[in-house]
C-alpha cells in the first residue's frame, strides 16, 4: 500500500513533490491527466508576467537552498547574471512554466496521461482506479492529496454559444486562436489580469502588416465598475502570509463567507504596470485626434447571448447604474470570466464520509486536512478559500501549504515553518488580552473601595462596570 497519492500536478502538488524528493522514504505517486506539465498554456503570452516575485517558486519560501529553487534553475541555464542585471523581481510567465517543466524532468513518482476514474474507501485507506493509455490500474493508498486545480468558467448565457460556435472562447484557450484572422467586432469580457493581457495582444493585432485601417473594432466590457489595479503594497500583501491565513481560519464562519468579496482588491484586478501600458498605447494611438478603434466600458452586465444564422453572436448588455439595455453583434467573443472549483466525479464514493459545515463546505482543519470519517486521510491544495482566505490560490503560499501537508504525511517536522512573518497584527494577541483583563480587575478594585454608603450607589456603579467589561470582552473575542 502506498503512503499517499497526489491527484493533479499543478504548481501546488508539484511543490509537494519537489519538497519530498529524496527526503521522506515514503512510497507515493502523482497522477495527472494531461500529457505533460504546461501551466495555463492558453495564456502564455510573450509579454505576460507572473504577478508574484520569483521567490514564490516551488520551494524557496520553505527551503531556499533546495536544488529545485528558481535561482538554481537560472544557474543551471546560465541565466543567473542576466537575471541579476535585469533588476526585476518579476519573471515572465513563460519562464515560470519552463522552470516548472525543468523541475518535473528531475522528479520520480510522476505519471502524466493518467486519469483518475474512481476512488473507493477500503480498510486502511483508499482504492484508486487510474486509466493510463486505455489500461485500468488500481492503487491502494493510505492518504490522498487533492490538487486538481480549477476549471474555466463561462457565464451561463455564453455556454451554448461556446458549444455551437468557434467564435466564442474562454481566455484560457486564447493562444490556440491567436493566429485566427479577426474582423468586425471583437468583444472581450472581464476586467482581471488575463483580460488586460489579452486586450494588449488584440490591440497590437488591430493594425497588422503596416495596415492603415484596423482589421476589427475592439470592445472591452466588464460588469465591474471599471478597470482597477490589484493591491500591491506591502501591508496589503501581508494578507497573503501564514499569519493572516491562521487569523482568517479562526474567524466566525459567517464573517469568513463575507470577507473574500470585501477583499476583492487584494486578488482581483490588474497590475498597475499593465494598466499603464494599456493607457500609454491608447495615448500614443490617439495623437493628432486619430481614432483609437477601441471601446472600454464598465458596469456592463451580460444579460443573454444568441447565436445568429450568420454565425455572429448577439449580445444583450445592461448598464448596471443606468438600467439601460443595448444590443451588440460580435464576430468574436472572448470571455475572461475566471475559474471555478470543480466537483470531480472520482470523489462521489467518498462524499458521504466527508463532514460539511452549515454552508455545505467541506470541513477542513487549519493544517489542510479534510474531516473525513473513513479510514485514511485526505488533504487539499487550493480548494480552501472559504476556510483559509484569499491567499489560498496564491503561489507565494504554495510551498508553505505543501510543507505543512508534507510534515503530516511524513509524521514528523521535516520542515520547520515560521508563522510570524508580518509586521502588522491581524487580531488581538494573548498579551493584550491579559493586559486588558488586569486593568479590568484593577478598575473593579478601585470601584469597590470607592463605593458610596447609600444603597443605590453601589448597585449603579457595579452594574455599569459589569456592562462595560462584558462589551469589551465581546470586542476582544
N, C-alpha and C positions, 0 to 999 in steps of 0.2 A: 504494500500500500504506500502511495506517495504521501509525503508530508503536506504538500499543497499543490494546487493547480491554479495558475493565473489565467483568467479568461479575458482576452483582449490585450493588445500590445500597442497602446498609445504611449505618450511620454511618461505617464504616471506608473503604469506597470513596467515600462522599460526602466524607469528609475529604480524600482524594486529589484528587478533582475540585475541591474548594474551593482547595486549595493550588496547583494548577496553573493555575487560571483566569487568563487574560490574562498568563501569565508565560513559558511554555516555548516557544511556537512549534511544539509538537508537534501532530500530527494524531491524534485519538483519539475514541472513543465509549464510553459506558457503556450497557449494556443491563440492564433489569430486567423480570421477567415480570409484576410487579404493575401495577395501573392507575395507582398514584400512590405517593408515599412515605408510609408510615404505620407507624411503628416500634412493634412489639408492640401492634397495635391492640386486641387482645382483652384487654389488661391495662392500658388507660389509665383506671384507676380514679380518681375525683375527687381523692382524698387521697393517692394514691401518689406517692412522692418518688424522685428519682434518688439512687442510693447513692454518688455521687461528687460533689465540688464542681463548681460551674458552670464552672470553668476547664478541665474535661475536655470542652470543646466540640469542634468540628470542627478548630479551628486554633490556639487560644491557647497551647498548650504548646510550639508551634514558632514561631508567628508571631502574637504577641499584638496587633499593630497591624493585622491583616487586617480588611478590611471585613466578613468573614463571622464575626467573633467574636460570642459571646453578648452581650457588653456593647454592641456596635454594634446588635445585634438589639433590645436593650432601648431604646436611644436612638431607633432608628427607630420603635418602637411607643410612644414616650413613657412608658416604664415605668422609666427609669433611677433617678429619685429614689424611686419606690415600692420598687424593689428595694433601694436604699441604706438606706431607713428600716426595711426588713424585717429587716436584720441577720442574714441566714441565707445561708450559702454553698450550701445545697442547694436545688434547684429542683423544682417539680412535674414529673412525667414527661410530663404533657400539654403543659407549656410547652416542654420539650426537643423534643418531637415537632413542635410548631408552629414552633420555631426552625429545625429541620432542613428543614421544608417551605418556610420563608421563604428559606433558602439555595438550595434546589432551584430555586425560581422565578427566581433570578438567573443560573443557570448554563446554559451551552450544552452540547452534546455528550451530552445525557442522553435516552434513549429508554425510556419505560415501555411496558407491554403488549408487550414484546419477549422472546420465549422463545428462548434459545439451544438449538438442537436437536442440533447436532453440530459437532465441531472435528476437522479433519484436518491432519496435518503436510504442509507443502509446502516448496518451495525458498524459503529466506529467512524462513520463519515458519509461519503457520497460515492455514487457510481456515475461517472461522467461519460456519456456517449459522444464520440467525435467522428465526424466524417472527413476523411482526407483522400482526395483523388478517387472518390467513389467507394472507398473502403470504410466500413464501420468498425470502430475500435472502442473498447470500454476500458476506462482507467478508474481505479479506486483511489480515493484520497481522503485524508483526514480534514483538510481545510480548503477553502476556496478564497481567492482574491478576485473580485469583480472589477474590471477596468474596461468596460465595454464602451465608454465614451458617450457621446451624444449623436443624434441624427438630425439632418437638415429639416427645418420646419417651414412649411408653406402655409399661408393663410387659406382657410377652407375655400374661399372664393376662387383661389387660383389652382387648387388641386386637380380639378377636372381639366382645366386648360392645359396644365402641365402634362397630364397623361395622354392628351389627344394631339398636342401640338409641339413642334420642335422650336417654337419661337417663344417659349416660356421656360425659364430655367432658374435654379437656385444659385446663389453666389458660390456655393461650394463646388460647383462644376463649371465655373466661368472660363477657366483656361481651356477646357475642352472645346469651347465655342469661340475662342478668341480669334481664330483665323477666318471665321464666318463673315462675309461681307454684310454690312448693315446699311439700312436705308430707311427713309420715312421717319417715324417717331420711335425712339428707343427710350423706354421708361424704366428707371432704376428706383426701386422702392426700399426704404430703410435709411437709417441715419447713424449706423455704427461704423467702426473702423473698416470693415470689409466693404461696405457701400462706398466709403470715401476713396478707398484704393481702386475700386472698380471705376468710380467716376473719373479719376485721374487717367486711367488707361483709356476709357472711352473718349475722354476729352481730346487726347492726343490722336485718337483714331478718326476723329471727325474730318480732319484735313490730311489725307494720306497722299503720298507721292506728289507733293507740291500743288495739290488742288487749291483753287481759289474760292471754291464754294464747298460747304460741308456736305458730307455724304448723308448725314442724318441730323435731326434735332434731338438734343439730349435733355430729357426731363429727369430731375432728381427730386422725388417726392417722399415725404415722411409724415406719419401721424404725430410724431413728436413736435414740440413747439419750435424746433429749429435744429441747426447743426452745431452742436455744442461740444466743447472739449471734455475729455475724461480727466478726472482729478489726477494730478501728477506731482503734488507737493509732498514733502517728507511726512508731515503729520497725517495727511490723508492716506499715504501709502502704508502707514503703520497699521491700518485696518487689515492688511494682508500679512500680519505677523502671527506667530504662535500665541502671543499674549492675547490679541484680540479674538483669535479663534476660540481660546479657552473661555474668555469672558462671554462671548456670544453663546457658547454652548450652554452655559448655566443660566441664561436669561429665561423668563417665563415664556411658555410656548406661544402664547398669543402675541407677545411682543416680537418674538423671532419671526413669526409669519409676516409681520408688517414691515420689519426693518429693511429687507432687501430692496423693496420698491422705493423706500425713502433714501436709500444709499445708491441710487442708480448712477449718480455721477462718479462713483468710485470704480465701476466696472463697465458702464456703458458710455458710449460717446466716441469721440475721435481724438487722436493725438493732436496736440497743438501744432506740431510741425506739419502734419498732413493738412490741417485746416489752412495754415499759412501758405503751403504750396498751392492749394486749390485757389485761394484768393489771389495769389500772385499770378497764376495762369490767367484767371479771369481779367485781372487788371491789365496785363500785357495785351491780351486779345482785344480789349475794348479801346485801345489807343486810337485817337482820331475819330471816335464815335462809331467804330466798327461794331457790328452785332456780335454778341457772344455765342449765339446759337445754342444757348442752354437755358433751362428754366429750373430754378431751385425754389422749393416751397415747403413750408412746414404746416402742421395742423391738417394734413390731408389724409383722411381715413378712407381706405378702400372699402367700398360697400359691396360691390359684386363685380364679377367679370364674366364675359360671354365671348365664346369663340365664334367669329363671323365666317360666312361662306368663303370670303376672300383670304381666310387664314389670319386676318388681323384680330386683335383682341380688343373688345370693347370694355373699357374700364370706367366704372362709376365711382367718383370720389366725393366725399363730403368734407367741406371745410368745418372743422370742429368748433371754431369760435363763431363763424358767421352763420352756421347751419344752412349752408347753401351747397347744392349738388351740381356736378357738371360731368360731362362725358368726354373721355379722351380715347381715341383709337390708337392703338400701339402696334407697331410692326414687330417689336421685340420687347419682352418684359423680363427684367432681371430682378429677382426677389432676394434682397439681402436681409432676410427676416429671421435670422438666428437659428438656434438649435434647441432641441428638447431632449430630455432624458427618456430613453426607450424603456419598454417593459418587455424584456427578452422572453420569448416563448420557452426557452430551455429552463426557466425558473418556475414554471407552472406547478411542478410537483413539490416545490418547496414553500410556496406562498402560504399555505395553511399553517406552516410551522414557524412563520416569521411574525412576531408580535408587531402590532401597529399602534400608533397613538390616536388621539381623538380626531386628528385631521387626516387620518388614513395614511400617514407616512410610516415607513419602517422605523422601528425603534433602533437607534444607533447610539452606541456608547461613545464617550469622548475619545476613545482610542480607535474609533472607526470599525468597531466590531458590531455586527448586526445581532439583535436579540433573537437568536434562533433557538427554538425549543427542541430540535432534534439533536442527534449526536454529531459532533464535529463543529467547526467554526466557519463563519462567513465574514470576510472583511470587504469593505467597499472603497473604491477610489473615484473621486469626482462624481459622487452621487448624493452628497450630503449637504447641499446648500442650506436646506431648512434647518439642519442641526448645527452646522459649523460656520455658516455665514458666507459673506461674499468672496472670501479667499479660497473657497473650495475649488474652482476651476483654474486658479492662478498657478502658473508654472513655478513661481517663487516659493510656494508652499509644497510643491510636489515631492521634493526629496525629504522634507520633514515628515510628511504623512507616510511616505514609503518606509522611512526608517522606523517610525512608530509601529507600523504593521510588522516590519521585519523583526523587531525586538520580540514581538509576541509569537511570531512563527518559530523563532529560534528558542524562545523560552528563557532568554536572558538579555541583559542590556548590552547588546552587541554594539549599539550606537548610543553615545551619551548625548542627550538632547537638551539644548538650552531653551528654557521657556521665557526668560526675561530678556526680551530683545527690543523693547520700545522705551522711548523717553517719556511718553505720556502714560498716564494711569487711566484705565478704562472704567474701573469700578472703585469702590471704597475698600481699601486694604484692611487687613486684620488689625494692624496697629492703630489705624484711625478709628476703627470701631471701639477698640479698647479705651482709647483716649476719651472718646465721647462718653462711654459708659462711666469712666472715672469722674468726669466732670459732672455727669448727672447725679452720681452718688454724693459728690461734694455739695452740689447745689441743694439736694434734698436735706442734707445735714444742716446746712445754713438755715433753710426754711424751717426745719424742726426747732432749732434753738431760738429763732426769732418770732415764733408764733405769739400772737396777742392772747390775752387771758380770756376774752369773750368766746362764746361757743360758735358764733357764726364765722369768725375769722379763720380758725384752723381748717374748718371744712372747706371754705372757699379756696384757700391757698393750696391745700392738699389736692383738691380736685383739679385745679389748674395745672399743678406740677405733673400729675399723672397724665393728663391730656397731652401736655407738651412733650413729654418723654415718649408717649406712645406714637405720636405723629413722627417724631424724629426717628424712632426705631423703624417705622414703616419706610421712611425715606432711605435709611441705611440699608435695609434688606433689599 
